[in-house]
Amino acid sequence: MYKFLVLLHVITSFLFLIVAIVTTVRSIAGWSKNLNYSRKDNYLRNMFMVLLYLTLIHGIIMYFFIDPSSKSAVDVQHAVKRASLRFWVVEHFYFMTFALILAQIGVIFIRKTFIDRNRFAYASFYYGIATLITIISMTFYFIYR
């Protein structure tokens, strides 16, 4: 069960990364070329957020309810001494939570403005930073696993 959930989390994370890169590139292109904010952009924004929340839910379920090593991982003093545990207890969780908060702030700004250029500017900034944080966190996953 645990290995299946890890695989599902990794697949969802990579799907998110693909959607995040496409959304960020599309936002930068829309901002620089002064395009109209279309239904496709709304769809990408929604997919971005759904996949990001889904990976968060998978991660929380695995960490707090199913992870076989969670008893040692919850002890922060023990985890700080080991880089691989520190990554899961502290770094990965906070990186991804911060990325989600930034993306959600971006969604709020995008919904509140009606000027297409500003929508793309907000999307470029907030989704770009969230995508960068996700890429950094995924890179650490491959280093510490």
N, C-alpha and C positions, 0 to 999 in steps of 0.2 A: 504494500500500500504506500509506504513512504517513498520508495523509488519511483513509483508511478506519479506521485504528486510532485516530486522533484523534476521529473521529465516534463510534466504538464507545466510547471512553473518556468522551466527553461524555454519550452516552446512558446509559451505566452510572452515571455520576455523578448524573445527574438522577433516574434510577430510585432510586438510593440516597437521594437527598435526599427524595424522596416517602416512601419507607419510613421514613426517619429521622424525618421530621416526624410521621407517623402513629404510630410507635412511641413517640416522646417525648410526644405528646399523650395517647395511651392510657395511658402510664405515670403521667403526672401525674394523669389522671382516676382511675386505679386506686388511686393513693396517697391522693388526697383523699377518694374515696368508699368506701375500704376494700373494694375488689372482690377476688374470688378470682383468683389468677394461673392462667390457663387455657392450653389448648393453642394458642389463637390468639396469646397473648403469647409462648409459646415459638417459634411459627412466625415472628412478627415479629422476635424476637431473632435467630433464625437467618438470616433474610433480610437483616437489618441487617448482620450480620457477613460473610455471603457476598458481598454487594455491596460492602462496604468493602474486603475483601481482593481482590476482583476488580478494583476500580478501582486499587488499589495495584499489582497485577501488571501491568495494562495500562500504567500510568504508568512503571513500571520498565523494561518491555520497550521502550516508545517512547523513553524518555530515554537508556538505555544502549546499545540495540542498533539502533534504527531511525531516530532523530531525525537529520535531515540537518545540523542546526546543533550537534550535540553536542560537536564538537571545540572550538568557542568557548565553549560553555556549561560545559564541565568546568573551564575556567580560571577559578577563583573571582575572582582579581584583576580580570580583564576583566569578569566578570559583575557585580561590585559597582558598577562605574561606570555600567552601563546598567540602568535599573529593570526593563525587561521581562525581561532575562536573569536578573537577581537574583531576580525572582519565581520563575522556574522552577528555578534552581539551589539556592536557599536556602529561600525562604519557603514555597512550595507544598509541596515535599517534606517539610519539617519540620512544617508545620501538619497535613498529612494523616497523617503517621506518628504524631504526638502524639495525634490524634483516634483513630486505630486502637488505640494503646496504652491510652488511657482506656476505649474501648469494650470492649477485651478484659479489662481489670481489672473493669469492670462485669459482664461475663459470669461471671467467676470468683466475684464476690460473690453474684450472683443464684443461681448453682448451689449455693453453699455454705449459703445460708439457706433455711429452710423456712417462714418466716413471710411470708405474701403481702404484707402491708403493707411489710415491709422490702425484699422483692423489687422492688416498684414504686418504693420510695424510691431504691434503688440504680440502677434503670433510669432513673428521672427525672434523677438527678444525672449519671451517667456518659454516658448517651445524649444527654441535653440539652446537655452541654458539647461532646461530639463533634459533634453536629448544628450547634451554634453555630460551632464552628471550621470546619466544612465550608462553612457559609454564608458566613463571612468569606473563606475561601480562594476560593470560587467568585466572590464579588464582586470580588476582586482579579483574577481571570481576565478578567472583562469590562472592567476598567480597563486592564490591561496588554496586552491582545491587540491 
